[in-house]
Amino acid sequence: MPSSSERDVRPVNVLILKSDEHNPRIASTDGHPFIRTPNLERLAARGVVFESAYCPSPLCVPSRSSFISGRPVHQIQTYNNSLVLERPNYPSYGAILDAAGVHSVHVGKVDAYRPPNELGFTEMFGTDYRGVGDTMISREPLALRTDGLERARDVGVAENPFRGDDRRMEDALAFLRRSADLGRPWTMEVNLIAPHFPHRVTEELWELYADHADLPEYDVTAPPAHHPYAADLRRHFGTHVFTEELIRQHRRAYYGRVTYVDAQLGRLLEALEATGQLDRTVVVYTSDHGEMLGMFGMWWKSSLYEDSVRVPLVVAGPGFPEGVRVRTPVSHWDLRATIFAAVGVPYPDGLPGQPLQSLSREHRRDDRAVFAEYHGHGTRGSSFMVREGRWKLLYHAKAPHQLFDLDADPHELRDLASARPDVVERLTRRLYDEFCDPVVEQDRAERFIRAQLAALDQASAAAM
């Protein structure tokens, strides 16, 4: 057994468990009244809950690509889930860390701007890649999907519903069993599909929430549902097919899928304990984006409303205080900077993000702004979010802008854009000065998407 002094000089590692499509409100750490996420609570007791954390864009490829590359979606032009056109080969955080002597591991879903073998991680387990990917990306005219009823009916109990995630967990646990002998710091990002649809669960998890087949607190009659982009998304996905019974079933199954993810967090924590590395590892739980889950009649993601763009974020380990809650807005770019700070590698110049180690000691900073954007399927144009303190601006390229006071109105029911033009003007100026020109980026995105559509047409014609 090594002495305590020898243990103290071991390098700090980073383990990130990233789920897919986890609504931030559906967690006991966010005050949910009945969801069972005891391992998230355990992690929160040892660390920090970031109550106002945001993904770069509420869609898989844009969000994950932005995190891996450290660059905004509009810069790398990962506007949607189609990869029919090649993007520049920006270095991934895994490649930068590997070159600096850190063993970087990526497990599970990739959904990145480049093929997995070009990302430069030391090791990768599970390298599925979309290739051409989604074809329903036209914004004007708005592409309309035809599988709404199929998705709506795909719910309930299934045999082995977590088969893929179980395999990825075995890869992650196998790495942890040998990681203590690497002799250098390591990072591992474990990507699970759950709680992403289809909302299928085991019989045990289905029965666990038998008394909680509920309805969303606010439905399609709520004011935010009337915004043109919200209406676009409902049309795009064909969500009118969701009956009350189907809504209840989806929410019941979703709760079970969240509890499954929580159990996997517990397995990772136990493995760190068993290998003597828990006290020397920064452990993170987050998700790539949220899930509307019937709120305002909307499903899945693709919206800059809180349920879709905000994400759970709990971090514990060296450099973080215990049992703290932080309301300062943060983003996945800050999480990316956190990895570098933990393993002692300088963060590349010019990339956005501030280590959460420093932000975890600031309960609330009203002067800090975070940014998100959406250019993907289902809306007629681009959208941009600026969150500063209590205020949240949604700047829409092809629809009226929206402003919300999240302190007084956490569910975004009252649009204050016309009542507080001074705040709209100030946050719009921050958008232009600190993040991007939304007019330029709307036009740039539209031209790129039209080039994607032309390439998809050519590929389809060649295949005939």
N, C-alpha and C positions, 0 to 999 in steps of 0.2 A: 504493500500500500504506500503511495506517495505521502510525504509529510504535508502538513497544512501549508507550509511555506511554498512547497513545490506546487500545490494545487492553486495557490494564489497567483502564480505567474503564468498559468495556462492562458492561452488567448481566449478572447471573447468570441463566441459564435453567434449566429443569427438563424433562427428557424421561423419561417413564415408559413402559417396555414391560411391559404386563400381559397375560400369557397366561391361559388358562382351564383349570383343573383340572390343575395341575402338581404331582404328588407331590413334596414337598420332598427326598425321599431320592434321586430320579432326576435327579441333577446331579453333575457331577464336583466341583463346589465343596462338595458334601456328602459326598464320599468314595466316590461310587459307582465300582465297579471298572472298568466298561467303557463307560458312556455317553459319547458324544462331544458335549461342550459347550465347545468351545475359546473361544468369545467370552465366555461367562460367566467362564471362567478369566481371560481378558484383563481383564474389568471388575473382577474380584476383586483382581487384582494392582495395579490402580490405586486400589482403594478398600476397602470394608468388607463382609464377609460377616456378616450377622446370623443366627446359627445357630438362634435360638429366636424366629422371627417368626410371628405368627398373624393370620388373617383375622378379621373381626368375627363371621362366621357361615358355616359351610361349605355355602353354597348361593348360586347366582348373584345373584338379585335382592336378597336380604338383604345379602350381602357388598358388592356394588357400591353399593347405595343407602346403606349406612352410610358407606362411604368418601366418596362424593360429597357427602353431607349433613353428615358429621362427627358424626352422632348414632347412639346405639345402636339396634339393630334393634327392641328393645322400645319405644323412644320413637316411632319413625316407623312402627311396626307393619307392617313389611315382613317378615312371618313366613315367607312361602313365595314360590313363583314365580307366584302368581296376583295380578293387579292389577285384579280385578273391582271393588273398592271404592277410591274416591279417597283419597289421603293428603294431609296438609298440604303446602303448597309451601315447604318449608324451602329457604333459599338454598343453591345448590351452591357448591363451592369455586371453580368456574369463573366463576360470576356475581360472587362477592365480589372475585376477582382482576381481572376485567374492569372492575369499577367503580373499582378502585384503579389502573388504568392498565396492567395486565399483560395481554398478549394470550394468552388461554386457548383451547387447542384440544383437542377430544376426537375421537378417531378410532376407529371400529369399534363393537363391541358396547356397548349402553347398559345395558339391564336395570336401570332406575332407578325410583324411586318416583313420578316424574312423566314425562310425555312429553318427548322430547328438546327440542322447541321451547320448553319452559318452564324448561329448566335454566340458561339464561343464559350459556353459554360463548360466547366471541367467534366461534368457528367450530366447526362439527361436520361430520364426514365419516362417513357411514354412520349412519343414524338408525333402524335397526330397533327396533321396540317391541313388547312382548308383547301389549299390550292385555289381554284377559281372562286369557291365559296358562294355566298349569297348572290342571286341574280335579280332579286326584287328590290332594286335600289333606286329606281327612278323617283324623283321628287315632284317634277312637273312635266308630264302628268303624274299623279300619284299612283305608284304601283299598288295593286290590291291583291292580297294573298287569298288563296282559295281553300286553305287548310284549317280555317278557324274552327269548324265543327269537329274535325279530327283531333285537333289539340284540346278542345273543350272536353271531349269524351275520354281522353287519355288520362285517367285519374283513378286512384284507388289502390287496392292491394295487387301486388305482382310478385312472381317468383324471382328471387335474386335481383331486386331493383337497384342495388348498389354494387353490382358485379365489377364494373370498371373502377369505381373508387376504391373498392376493397383491394384490387390488384395494385393500385398506386400506393395505397397505404402500406402494403407489404414491401414495396420498393423503398419507401421512406424509412420504415422500421429497420429494414436490413442495413440501410446506410448508417442509421444511428448506432447500430450494434458495433460497427467497425470504425465509427468516426472518432472515438476517443483515442485511437492509436494513430491518427493522421500526423500528429506532430506539428500542425499548423492550423490556423483558424479556418472555419468553414461557414458557409451559408447554405441553407436549403429552403427553397420555396416549394411547398407542397400544394398542388392545385387540384381541388376536388370539383366534380360536376355538381353535386348536390349543394343547395336545394333547388337548382335550376330544373325547370320542367323537362320531361313529363313528370307530373306529380304522382309518382308511384312509390309505395312504401311496403314494408313487411306487414304481416297481420298484427304483429305485436305493436308496431308504431301506429298503425291505423286505430287499434283499440285504445291506445294510450290517450288519444284525443277524441274519443267517442262523444264526449260531452261538450266539445268545442268546435263543432261544425258551424261556425258563425258567419256573419256577413260583415263587410267592411263598414267602418263607422260612417263614411261618407260615400255616396254612390253617384250615379250619373246625373242626378238632379242638383248636385252641389255646384256653386258658381265656377270653380276652376275647370269643371268638366265642359263648360261652354266655350272655353278658349279655342280658337281655330286649330291650333296644333294638337290639342287633346282630341278634338273631333277627328282630325286627320288620322291619328293613331288608332282610334277605334275603327274607322273605316278600313284602314290598311290591314289590320289584323282580323277584321270581321268579328269583333267581340260581342256583337248583338246576339250571338248564339248561346251565350252563357245564361242559362236559366238560374233561378235562385238555388235550386238543388245542386246544380253543378258548381256554383260559386261556393256553396258550403262544403262540398266535397273537396274542392281544390284547396281551400284554406285548411281544412282538417289534415289533408295529406301533406301540405307544405309544412305545417308545424312538426309533423313527424320527420320530415327530411332535415329540418333545422336541428332537431334533437339528434339525428344520426351524425350530422357534422360535428356537433358538440362532443359526442362520444369519441370521434376520431381525434379531437384535440386532447381528450383525456389520455388516449393511447400514446400520443406523442410525448405528453408530459411525463407519463410513467416510464417511457423509454429513456428520456433524458435523466430521470432520477436513477434508473437502474444502471446507467453507464456513468454516473457521477458527474454529469455535465449540466444539470439544471441551473446551478448557481452561477455558471459561467456562460450562460446562453441567454441572449435576448430572444424572447418568444413573442410572436405577433399573431393575432387573429384578425383577419379582414376579409373582404369580398371584392370581386371586380366591379360590382355595381349592385343596385338594389332590385326590387320587384314590386310593381304597383299592387298586385294581388287583389284586383277588383276595385281599388280606390278610384273614385271618379269614373267608374265604369271601364277603367284601363287595366291592361294586363302586361306582364313582363316588364321591359325597361323602356329605353328610348325617349324618356321624358326628363326634363330638368326639375321636376317636382321632387320633393325631399325623399319620398319612398323609393325613387328610382336612382337618383344621383348621389344621395348620401349613403355611406357605408358604415358598418360596424368597424371599430378599430380599438383593440385592446392590446397593450404592450407592457411586458414585464421583463425584469432582468437587470443586469448591471447598467447603471446610469439612470435608472428610473425609480422614483419614489414609490412607496406602497400605498394602496388604497386611495388613490387620488383621482378626481374627475376634472377634466379640462374642457372648458367651453370655447376656448380660442379656436377659430376655424383652421383646419389643417387639411392636407391633401395627400394623395399617394406619392406625390413628388417629395414631400417631407419624409414619408416612410422610406423612400429610396435613399435620401441623404442619410437617414438613420442607419442604414446598413453599413455605409462607408465609415461613419463615425464609430460604430461598434467594433469593426474589425481593424480600425486604425489606418485606413487608406484615404488619402486626400480626395475630396469630392471634385470631379472635373469642373473646371472653370466654365462659367456661362450657362450652367444648367439650373433650372429652378429647383427650389427645395431647401428647407432648413431642418437640421436634425431634430427629431422629436425629443431627444434627451434634454435640449434646452427649453423647448416649448412645454414640456411636461411640468415645469415649475411656474408656468404662467396660467393661472386659472382662467383668466379672461383678458384678451387684448382686443379692444374695439377698433384699433387702427390697422389690424392685419387683414388683408384681403386674400381670398383664394378664388380660383378660376376653374370653370369646367365649360365644355362646349359639346354641341351635338350637331352632326351633319348627316346622320345616317337615314336609314329607311323610315318611312311612315309619316314624315312631315314635309310640308311644301318648301321648307327652307331651313337654313342654319339657325342655331340658337346659342347664346353665350350667357354664362352665369358669373356674376361677381357676388361673393358673400363677404360682408364686412360687418363684424359685430352682430347686431340684431337684424341688420338689413340684408335682403337678398334681391338682387336685380336679375331678371330674366330679359335679356335683350334678344328680340326675335327679328330676323331679317325680313320675314314675310307675314308678320302678324303684329298686333299691338304688344308693346313691352308690358311686363308685369313687375310689380314691386311688393314685397311682403315683409312685414315686421314679425320675425320668427319668435321673438320674445313673447309678444302678445297673441300671436296667431301661428302656432307651430304646425298646423295642418294646411296653411296657405289658403284659407277660405276667403280672405278679404284682400283684393288687389288695391293697393294704395298708389298706383302709378299716377293717377290723375289728381289725387289729394296731396301728394308730396313730390311735386316736380323738382324741388330743390335736391332731394335725395337721388332721384333718377338722374339728374344732370351730373351730380358729383360722382356717382358710381359709374356712369357712362364715361366720364373723363378718366377714371381709373382703368376702365376696360381698355380704352385707347392708349393710355400712357404706359400701362404696366403689362398688358397681355397681348393685344392684337387690335388691328383695325377690322371691325366686324363687317364693314361693307366690302373691303378688299377680300376678306376670307370667305364671305358668302359667294362672291363671284368666282374666286379661285376653286372653291369646292365644287361649284356647279359645273365648271369647265372640266374638272377632273372626273366627276361622275359621268358626264356625257362621254368622255373618252373611254371610261370603263364600259359603258353600255355599248359603244361602238365595237369595242374589243370582244364583248360577249356575243354580239351579233355575228361577228366574223368567225368566232370559234364555233358557234352554232351552225353557220352555213358550211364551214369546212367539214363538220361532222356528218352532214347529210349525204 
